[in-house]
Amino acid sequence: MAAKRVLITDVIDPAGISVLKTRGFDVDVKLDLEEDALAKCAGDYDGMIVRSRTQVTRKVIEAAGGRLRVIGRAGISIDNIDLEAATEAGIVVCNAPNSNIMSAAEHAMAMLLSCARNIPQANQSMHAGEWDTGKFKGVELYEKTLAIFGLGRVGGLIAQRAAAFGMNLIAYDPYCSKERAIALGVELYEDMEDMLPIADFITVHMPKTAETEGMFGPEQFAAMKDGVIIVNVSRDGIFDLKSMGDFIAAEKIAAVGFDVFDDEPCSTSPLHEFESAIITPHIGAVTVEAQRRAGVQIATFVAQGLSGSVVPTAVNMSNVPPEVMDKFGPYLTACQTMGRIISQIEEDVPRQLTLTASGTLASADASMLLASALKGLISYKNIGAVTGANAEAVAQRHGIDATLSSQVSANGYDSSLTLATGDSQIACTLYGTDRPARIISLFGYSLDIEPAAQSLIVCYKDAPGRVGVIGSILGDAGINITTMQIGKRPDSENVIVYLNIEGDVTDGILDKLHSNITDLQDLWYVQL
């Protein structure tokens, strides 16, 4: 049998290439490939390893013609890989999420110290032949308050190192458990606005999402303490750099340390004009150790995937044996859907989560289904990637007690899955492995409906005319109801109405529904 082939399109450490060759793979290194060139050769390879430069688009994936099985990203972010297209093609996408976290944390600390003590400016002055001790008066980290936004892997390392400097640590992370914060010696805040006036230093370690993009703008800068120092070695887009420049000019912000920019490579930005802005060309992960770890780790994971083993860091699926995937594969999306619905029904991340597999699903290990449910629950908030290999660790990190159970009876169905938290419960089934999931129960109310991209879930005391009120409000707003189901429960006088809709649902429409539906118990707007 011919050796499997791996294409490497960006520079990785030679140790990674050695891992692949030692395991018997044929390796080709082709750098600087643009989309057309990559698409032309993609079908010649079983695996591919990239870094941030190479764009693995849908065109590239479709051009691979089904041969490509694993795409590895030598780093954390997978923004340059079309994950949806890869998943549709059955391609495992994996990364090396732990390879550079130490380097990133150390770079953040270097930025904090450089900003506090004006080290780059003093160095530049000395090289210019000057000796000016009064010009570079700095501030200490000792007993200052550091606000950490995002207490994940890098944020946790920052907390440990800042504590050694005697700093007071506060943090904002809606998805971090209190137990983790206590272990790190950090005081958690529920509202970021409460932190801004008391923070001497701010460092951000959050992903770029719809929730975090533009998270810091003029209003937040104005609320900050005079002379605050801000560091960002995480993601671009979280800070409004244009307005930040105004606050630096006014000396409201004393100094900033930035390693990431909205458009990279970046040769000009609102920060470039300020001497108090220490800017580096996205080098947080550029250390000998991080590059070696990234190369070796991703080569190992790609080799495992091509050899039929589980890929520990797969971000879109677990590379499991075919017989297991045949049994559970059709239900993976169903579990993610249930997790996403629960995440929008419950404001907070639930502390308990139980997935019950019933009927024909009850006899096998359903851990990959639990991972998919967790992925739906957590990824809706865009706070991390969950796979079968790391599901338990991710759940623990966010304070979720995730468990599996099973029961022989599926209440008249061939099989079903039930996802339950302390306050919520949802169940689904499939009417054939090639059909979408259907919700068959919500909070114990019987339903039978395929959830759409947009839905309204309404719970009220059963009485004539309620559905008409809902329909009139939505109709007046130009919102179309595509399908609808009314669910009842024997022990309740309430009903649940599940409406699949099309249209722009504004806060004003939700407020109107709240105020016009008599005996309304709950109302949720769900987007999948």
C-alpha atoms as one frame of an Amber mdcrd trajectory, in Angstrom:
protein
   0.000   0.000   0.000   1.312   3.429  -0.966   2.285   5.743   1.867  -0.190
   8.466   2.752   0.800  11.937   1.716   0.808  15.128   3.787   1.102  18.643
   2.367   2.625  21.395   4.508   1.873  24.879   3.177   3.365  27.109   5.886
   6.656  26.921   7.758   6.569  24.595  10.769   9.407  23.423  12.982  11.532
  20.681  11.360  10.777  18.456  14.356   7.153  18.273  13.163   8.198  17.165
   9.694  10.438  14.554  11.288   7.456  13.157  13.245   5.543  12.555  10.014
   8.447  11.033   8.124   9.365   8.754  11.032   5.798   7.411  10.963   6.039
   6.575   7.269   4.218   9.484   5.644   5.345  11.147   2.440   5.716  14.871
   3.141   5.755  17.739   0.656   6.416  21.347   1.688   4.923  23.905  -0.718
   4.920  27.436   0.669   3.037  30.587  -0.365   0.275  28.777  -2.245  -2.665
  30.977  -3.216  -6.201  29.577  -3.493  -6.038  28.384  -7.111  -2.663  26.710
  -6.708  -3.720  25.022  -3.486  -6.986  23.831  -5.013  -5.087  22.377  -7.953
  -2.919  20.125  -5.784  -5.203  19.469  -2.760  -6.574  16.257  -4.250  -3.110
  14.684  -4.232  -2.919  14.563  -0.427  -4.497  12.744   2.490  -3.532  15.339
   5.079  -2.672  19.026   5.179  -0.886  21.191   7.742  -1.204  24.978   7.677
  -0.588  27.975   9.865  -2.298  31.354   9.653  -1.293  32.410   6.156  -2.824
  29.611   4.083  -6.542  30.029   3.376  -8.260  26.631   3.190 -11.466  27.719
   1.481 -14.506  25.771   0.356 -13.065  25.829  -3.166  -9.901  24.125  -1.921
 -11.813  21.537   0.095 -14.175  20.669  -2.748 -11.234  20.442  -5.155  -9.676
  17.785  -2.913 -12.295  15.402  -4.268 -12.801  13.379  -1.109  -9.204  12.245
  -0.619  -8.255  14.833   1.998  -9.078  13.449   5.464  -7.332  15.671   8.038
  -6.422  19.376   8.119  -4.131  20.461  10.943  -3.595  24.049  12.066  -0.227
  24.547  13.782  -1.625  26.963  16.351  -4.911  27.837  18.020  -7.158  29.815
  15.677  -8.837  28.047  12.753 -10.311  31.208  11.205  -8.450  30.520   7.947
 -10.138  27.119   7.461 -13.718  26.772   6.193 -14.898  24.570   9.032 -18.400
  24.081   7.638 -17.098  22.892   4.269 -14.583  20.583   5.947 -17.251  19.048
   8.157 -19.567  18.502   5.192 -16.701  16.732   3.411 -15.986  14.534   6.451
 -12.588  16.122   7.006 -11.276  16.300  10.562  -9.966  19.769  11.414  -7.609
  19.893  14.384  -5.331  22.437  16.024  -2.582  22.705  18.626  -4.367  24.806
  21.263  -1.827  24.377  24.046   1.330  24.919  22.018   1.760  28.654  22.537
  -0.190  29.544  25.668   2.944  29.911  27.796   4.592  32.124  25.188   1.446
  34.276  24.911   1.211  34.647  28.693   4.870  35.628  28.983   4.502  38.152
  26.169   1.534  39.716  27.968   3.607  40.034  31.124   6.452  41.554  29.101
   4.003  44.087  27.709   2.710  44.923  31.197   6.227  45.544  32.487   7.324
  47.427  29.383   4.326  49.747  29.585   4.732  50.266  33.330   8.456  51.085
  33.170   8.779  52.659  29.688  11.474  50.141  28.807  11.315  50.372  24.977
  11.365  54.174  25.093  14.311  54.253  27.514  16.188  51.768  25.349  15.603
  53.874  22.245  16.806  56.973  24.103  20.014  55.264  25.177  20.722  54.105
  21.630  20.336  57.726  20.563  23.159  58.666  22.930  20.933  60.255  25.574
  20.932  59.841  29.357  17.619  61.070  30.771  16.613  59.437  34.057  13.709
  61.796  34.703  11.918  61.281  31.408  11.036  57.641  31.980   9.459  57.601
  35.424   7.302  54.486  35.644   4.882  52.782  37.993   5.087  49.520  39.951
   2.919  46.471  39.484   3.049  45.805  43.233  -0.335  46.250  44.957  -1.902
  47.534  41.740  -5.177  46.103  40.491  -5.021  43.985  37.342  -8.311  43.320
  35.531  -8.174  40.144  33.452 -10.864  39.803  30.804 -11.038  36.110  29.980
  -9.820  33.617  32.566  -9.114  30.710  30.243  -5.771  29.028  29.706  -3.727
  32.166  28.991  -5.711  34.307  31.430  -5.072  31.748  34.153  -1.325  31.798
  33.498  -1.375  35.598  33.644  -3.161  35.456  37.000  -0.525  33.150  38.443
   2.334  35.346  37.277   0.738  38.637  38.266   0.079  37.245  41.743   3.834
  36.725  42.105   4.253  40.476  41.560   1.848  41.159  44.430  -0.960  42.457
  42.239  -4.624  42.504  43.236  -6.475  40.331  40.709 -10.012  40.815  39.419
 -11.564  39.209  36.351 -14.546  39.182  34.045 -15.433  35.847  32.471 -19.134
  34.855  32.382 -18.165  31.242  31.723 -15.550  30.723  34.402 -16.561  28.771
  37.496 -16.199  30.353  40.909 -14.046  27.396  41.966 -11.487  28.103  39.236
 -11.381  31.804  40.122 -10.848  31.004  43.807  -8.052  28.571  42.951  -6.335
  31.319  40.953  -6.811  33.910  43.692  -9.008  36.073  41.459 -12.188  37.954
  42.374 -14.816  37.421  39.672 -17.082  40.275  38.607 -20.456  39.739  36.942
 -20.495  43.165  35.280 -17.410  44.393  33.453 -18.513  48.004  33.942 -17.896
  47.636  37.681 -14.245  46.760  37.034 -13.282  49.627  34.754 -13.049  52.439
  37.362 -10.832  50.397  39.719  -8.379  48.705  37.343  -4.838  50.092  37.131
  -3.960  47.552  34.442  -6.214  45.721  31.966  -5.282  42.642  29.950  -7.649
  40.880  27.551  -7.622  37.170  26.703 -10.986  36.568  25.043 -11.887  35.194
  21.611 -13.200  37.479  18.912 -16.945  36.867  18.764 -20.149  38.765  18.096
 -20.265  39.450  21.842 -16.665  40.651  22.250 -16.120  42.547  18.981 -16.013
  46.244  19.815 -16.284  45.364  23.495 -14.105  48.338  24.449 -15.098  51.662
  22.920 -15.424  55.327  23.949 -17.914  54.619  26.746 -15.667  51.991  28.321
 -12.500  54.084  27.939 -14.216  57.055  29.613 -15.206  54.865  32.566 -11.644
  53.666  33.148  -9.317  54.928  35.829  -7.109  57.861  34.869  -3.681  56.568
  33.829  -4.826  53.022  33.082  -2.484  50.712  31.167  -4.042  48.300  28.646
  -2.514  45.180  27.089  -3.920  43.053  24.277  -2.006  40.037  22.968  -5.180
  38.062  22.301  -7.440  38.962  19.354  -8.075  41.928  17.114 -11.415  43.719
  16.916 -12.095  43.742  20.653 -10.877  47.340  21.031 -11.996  50.381  19.035
  -8.498  51.595  18.191  -9.628  54.869  16.634 -11.353  56.090  19.779  -8.584
  54.581  21.912  -6.166  56.942  20.194  -8.209  59.921  21.394  -7.991  58.730
  24.990  -4.235  58.115  24.712  -3.777  61.628  23.331  -5.745  63.022  26.280
  -3.560  60.917  28.645  -6.635  59.217  30.068  -4.905  56.007  28.962  -1.271
  56.182  30.069   0.076  53.391  27.870  -0.962  50.407  25.777   0.776  47.239
  24.671  -0.691  45.652  21.533   0.402  42.571  19.616  -2.706  42.123  17.417
  -4.324  44.408  14.868  -7.493  44.545  12.788  -5.635  44.212   9.479  -2.399
  42.267   9.445   0.305  42.768   8.410  -0.201  46.233   9.880   2.061  49.155
   8.995  -0.213  51.954  10.189  -2.868  52.238  12.858  -4.207  54.810  15.336
  -1.612  53.490  17.810   1.437  54.024  15.616   1.644  57.772  16.329   1.984
  57.431  20.107   5.287  56.855  21.892   3.346  55.407  24.835   1.902  52.682
  22.591   4.177  49.642  22.568   3.280  47.643  19.475   4.679  44.324  18.244
   3.979  42.418  14.991   1.871  39.554  16.398   4.822  37.781  18.005   3.090
  36.511  21.148   3.510  32.922  19.987   6.812  33.418  18.212   9.222  31.614
  20.493  11.480  28.671  19.766   9.577  26.525  22.266   6.084  27.444  21.036
   6.972  26.863  17.386   8.525  23.488  18.178   5.534  22.429  20.275   3.078
  23.554  17.582   4.918  21.666  14.849   5.324  18.466  16.827   1.804  18.491
  18.253   0.014  19.124  14.980   2.133  16.582  13.121   1.296  14.008  15.790
  -2.434  14.774  15.622  -2.535  14.618  11.815  -0.655  11.318  11.906  -3.140
   9.945  14.433  -6.067  11.005  12.286  -4.661   9.455   9.133  -3.924   6.256
  11.042  -7.534   5.918  12.186  -6.982   6.956  15.797  -8.905   9.559  17.763
  -7.687  13.114  17.158  -7.569  14.754  20.603  -8.012  18.339  19.377 -10.530
  17.811  16.575 -12.691  20.938  16.527 -15.461  19.652  14.298 -15.744  15.920
  14.984 -14.120  12.984  16.663 -12.225  10.690  14.326 -13.849   7.525  15.614
 -14.138   4.049  14.124 -16.694   3.796  11.273 -19.035   1.471  13.161 -19.293
   3.951  16.026 -19.787   6.905  13.693 -22.495   5.002  11.813 -24.395   4.551
  15.073 -23.960   7.995  16.588 -22.977  10.230  13.678 -26.523  11.227  12.654
 -27.233  12.344  16.230 -24.211  14.624  16.633 -25.934  17.615  15.056 -29.077
  16.881  17.070 -27.095  17.064  20.307 -25.455  20.328  19.287 -28.877  21.753
  18.441 -30.253  20.819  21.851 -27.214  22.361  23.528 -27.628  25.612  21.606
 -31.319  25.815  22.506 -30.592  25.208  26.194 -27.843  27.848  26.135 -30.363
  30.446  24.968 -33.151  29.400  27.308 -30.861  29.604  30.335 -29.093  32.920
  30.891 -26.220  31.345  32.828 -24.101  28.343  31.965 -25.814  25.441  33.762
 -23.854  23.769  36.522 -25.407  20.345  35.875 -25.950  18.696  32.509 -27.209
  15.176  31.877 -27.607  13.504  28.497 -29.862  10.452  28.504 -29.642   8.051
  25.561 -32.747   5.913  25.139 -33.892   3.018  22.982 -31.337   1.701  20.501
 -28.809   4.304  21.665 -28.843   3.096  25.251 -26.428   0.183  24.903 -23.259
   1.969  23.764 -20.868   4.606  25.084 -22.461   7.925  24.121 -19.615  10.133
  25.314 -19.209  11.674  21.854 -22.883  12.695  21.977 -22.331  14.361  25.328
 -19.346  16.183  23.812 -21.568  17.406  20.977 -24.192  18.639  23.436 -21.482
  20.480  25.370 -20.151  21.900  22.127 -23.582  23.302  21.277 -24.008  24.690
  24.769 -20.593  26.348  24.972 -19.887  27.269  21.360 -23.077  29.331  21.164
 -21.244  31.676  23.525 -18.104  31.246  21.399 -15.888  30.536  24.380 -14.144
  27.372  23.301 -14.020  24.300  21.111 -15.222  20.985  22.525 -14.287  17.534
  21.262 -14.801  14.034  22.582 -11.291  14.111  23.971 -11.517  17.382  25.880
 -15.228  17.519  26.766 -14.680  16.528  30.389 -11.888  19.069  30.865 -13.895
  21.871  29.227 -16.935  21.062  31.336 -14.851  21.116  34.513 -13.223  24.392
  33.537 -16.620  26.039  33.200 -17.990  24.423  36.328 -20.354  22.045  34.521
 -21.046  18.625  36.021 -21.708  16.735  32.767 -22.935  13.150  33.010 -24.363
  10.397  30.829 -27.285   8.108  31.551 -29.331   5.620  29.581 -32.714   3.940
  29.634 -34.146   1.091  27.612 -37.478   2.728  26.861 -37.631   5.609  24.380
 -41.333   6.261  25.082 -42.577   4.814  21.820 -39.682   5.960  19.650 -36.936
   3.782  18.237 -34.411   6.048  19.936 -34.301   9.439  21.602 -31.946  11.781
  23.424 -32.804  13.949  26.387 -30.654  16.844  27.564 -31.466  18.065  31.056
 -30.110  20.748  33.349 -31.291  21.749  36.778 -34.075  23.882  35.290 -34.484
  22.841  31.660 -35.142  19.683  29.688 -35.282  19.035  25.946 -35.606  15.769
  24.015 -35.238  14.920  20.337 -35.347  12.015  17.918 -34.639  11.264  14.267
 -37.203   9.823  11.875 -34.394   8.257   9.840 -30.647   8.887   9.870 -30.872
  11.127   6.792 -33.529  13.381   8.351 -33.074  16.432  10.593 -33.657  16.154
  14.319 -37.145  16.801  15.695 -37.867  18.126  19.152 -40.293  15.789  20.888
 -40.321  17.329  24.342 -39.479  20.656  25.976 -39.813  21.103  29.748 -41.931
  17.932  29.648 -44.398  19.412  27.145 -44.971  17.044  24.206 -43.993  18.429
  20.808 -43.053  17.164  17.370 -41.281  19.847  15.375 -38.074  20.362  13.417
 -36.394  23.507  14.762 -35.555  26.199  12.227 -32.828  28.828  12.207 -35.122
  31.232  14.083 -37.751  30.250  16.624 -39.941  31.761  19.291 -40.878  29.619
  22.277 -43.829  30.912  24.266 -45.247  29.479  27.491 -48.574  30.775  28.809
 -51.706  29.701  30.648 -53.898  27.867  28.142 -56.885  29.905  26.990 -58.574
  30.822  23.677 -57.145  33.637  21.588 -53.524  33.550  22.691 -52.144  32.222
  19.378 -54.123  34.871  17.530 -52.488  37.619  19.574 -49.035  36.210  18.823
 -49.804  35.890  15.120 -51.140  39.443  14.891 -48.073  40.956  16.570 -45.672
  39.009  14.371 -47.710  39.672  11.239 -47.808  43.411  11.888 -44.004  43.289
  12.198 -43.607  41.437   8.896 -42.464  38.217  10.573 -43.648  35.004   8.937
 -44.574  31.898  10.946 -43.386  28.906   8.903 -44.381  26.063  11.255 -45.878
  25.867  14.714 -46.528  23.277  17.401 -48.497  23.538  20.641 -47.268  21.301
  23.440 -49.227  20.219  26.496 -48.328  18.507  29.746 -50.841  16.484  31.805
 -49.836  18.096  35.106 -49.927  21.719  33.945 -52.552  24.242  32.910 -49.913
  25.939  30.762 -48.965  25.195  27.174 -45.789  25.759  25.163 -45.988  27.098
  21.622 -42.945  26.504  19.427 -42.972  28.792  16.376 -40.452  28.616  13.557
 -40.248  32.082  12.042 -38.607  34.200   9.365 -37.904  37.875   9.901 -36.093
  40.408  12.054 -37.091  39.939  15.697 -36.231  43.127  17.579 -36.316  43.845
  21.299 -39.365  45.972  20.619 -41.265  42.999  19.206 -40.300  40.853  22.182
 -41.436  43.619  24.546 -44.770  43.830  22.700 -45.268  40.069  23.029 -44.449
  40.279  26.730 -46.986  43.024  27.342 -49.830  41.683  25.184 -49.923  37.945
  25.935 -52.190  37.405  28.935 -50.840  35.013  31.596 -47.444  34.803  29.878
 -45.059  32.553  31.815 -41.918  32.627  29.628 -40.775  33.790  26.213 -37.531
  32.903  24.422 -36.106  33.906  21.054 -33.816  31.135  19.801 -31.361  31.339
  16.916 -29.558  28.295  15.529
